[in-house]
Amino acid sequence: MGEAPVLLVERRGAVALLTLNRPERINAFTPELLAAIGAALDEAVADRSVRALVVTGAGRGFCSGQDIIAFAGLAAEDRDVARMLEEHYEPVIAKVRDCPLPIVAAVNGVAAGAGANFALLADIVVAGRSAAFVEAFGRLGLIPDVGGTWTLPRRIGEHRAKALCLTGEPLPAQTAHEWGLVWKLFDDERLVEGALALAAMLAAQSASAIALTKQAFRASADNSFERQIALERALQAEAGATGDHAEGAAAFIEKRAPRWSERG
């Protein structure tokens, strides 16, 4: 028998479940795992029957960040942190950010370093009650990456974000929920079930409305209020011209559940 795949991809109806599958290393990132995540995202977007994604980790944790042991084992000329980020992480970050499908991160156990910030790229983050987020970069003499210095201050404010990153103290799931980093908490044994149910609910919504809503939110961080209002107008015009809007209005008037179109 060959080695187990580093990423498991399963279909649960209209939802694709992606499970990071290096449990012996708490699903630490390697170029192979990152490439597998990128390929799975591409395949999900290309498959019109997929309408939502869930990402979780196998075993006792979500992801412990970069596999430091594997990185240290590389030849000296290959131990280039900037090149690792540019060639292996940033393409995946872009695919997550640009994905038109809703992505739910189901954080089990520890999400540390790049693993924590990868989880926070998702549209919705849910967590098991025993989960924790750890910005562990300082222990390695590094700075937060995978978008952490952008995402964290916008979600929880600059002072909390800096405190997490400078101290490296674990942030328990309950506190992460209170601070707004986590949408919902589940008992550990119900985490994946709860995440899949949430994703199934999203999959039952209008795919075009979700994609356009995500597009609007992506732009909002860099836009002035006036530019964002103009973008909303343009995207609303696009949404209003879709068959899904016509169907949603008809369903509302007729007091029935809408029958959304297939993904475009």
Buried (B, 14 or more C-beta within 10 A) or exposed (E): EEEEEBBBBEEBBBBBBBBBBBBEBBBBBBBBBBBBBBBBBEEBBEBEEBBBBBBBBBBEBBBBBBBEEBBEEEEEEEEEEEEBBEEBBBBBBEBBEEBBBBBBBBBBBBBBBBBBBBBBBBBBBBBBBBBBBBBBBEEEEBEBBBBBBBBBBEBBEEEBBBBBBEEBEBBBBBBBBEBEBBBBBBEBEEBBEBBBBBBBEBBBBBBBBBBBBBBBEEBEEEBEEEEBEEBBEEBEEEBEEBEBBEBBEEBEEEEEEBEBBEBE
